[in-house]
Amino acid sequence: MAYWKGMTWVIVAYVAAFAAAVLFGHFTPVADPLLLAVLADLVATFVVFAFSVGFNNSSFYDAYWSVAPVPMAMWWAGWVGGGNPVRAALVVGLISLWAVRLTLNWATGWAGLTHEDWRYVNLRKQTGAAYWAVSLLGLHLFPTLMVMAGLWPAYVATTSPAPLGVLDGLGMLVMLGAIVLEGTADVQLRSFRARVQDPQANIEEGLWRWSRHPNYLGEMLFWWGLAIFAIAVDPHHLPTIAGACAMSCMFLFVSIPMMEKRMVERRPVYASYIQRVPMVVPWRTPKPAPIAPERKPLDPPSSRRGVPMQMPTEPTIDSLRDVEFDPHTGPFKQ
């Protein structure tokens, strides 16, 4: 019941944010479609932030990362128009597929408004009275601007009449492959956690045997694939790769190091995993895992109370490996 009550409030927040963005776009004198989308997105972000403050939970924003790009891409392709219809349909379709997969992952693993991402909890302790100012700038506005930078190529691709070319096909393959990669990594991780209840165990099978973060790799490739579509329109749109570059830097130098530091602190076996398996790109054959000592069996599954798992979310793009785990109550979020 608490889950659906919380979900209802999140939906209400996003509907209110969308309505505010539409009203802003209708009454503002700004004519440039790209700038208008940026400003309207910022207005919507402030609405979501108001709900975060009202419910004292910054995780209100988490799903906004994957929800907001769809209406913007549709607006550029349909309302602004002028683009090659096939390219526009491909870009909107791929963005929508990515958004649906990621949002469903969030929805199926979301623990409700009684829980908040552990990074936000730590940030509260570190910033004290300044927390909500930090939350507005770092947890709401920053990811909104990052997504808008990543969507810059989508604006170019959906509003240009340039004929299709080989690069369009490459962009489609990269984006589709990225979505499949992320989805496969999530399925493998969920399956592992369902079978292996040892809180110290670390997945080293499937994609996770070759890359410590295949889901991050898929996310980065998605934005690079979108950038290829803009270059396919005209090589002069090369500067639009700035968004993909910024996304990659955020994951490689902020998100992944933060996660891996916590993983090493809480699970000693992870240090060995770092030494043997590449961080993101599987550029070499991974070394085999050492033979683990026998552990005392945990209670049978029938004696454990199931709790929804927290799947990767945006903007933090968490991992099931980073979920707190109690052998008697199952996974939970702190």
Buried (B, 14 or more C-beta within 10 A) or exposed (E): EEBEEBBEBBEEBBEBBBEBBBEBBEEEEBEEBBEBBBBBBBBBBBBBBBBBEEBEBBBBBBBBBBBBBBBBBBBBBEEBBEBBEEBBEBBBBBBBBBBBBBBBBBBEBBBBBEBBBBBBBEBBEEBEEEBBEBBBEBBBBBBBBBBBBBBBBBBBBBBBEBEEEEBBEBBBEBBBBBBEBBBBBBEBBBEBBEEEBBBEBBBBEBBBBBBBBBBBBBBBBBBBBBBBBBBBBEEEBEEBBBBBBBBBEBBBEEBBEBBBEBBBEBBEBBEBBEEBBBBBEBEEEBEEBEEEEEEEEEEEEEEBEEBBBBBBBBBBBBBBBBBEBEEEEBBBBE
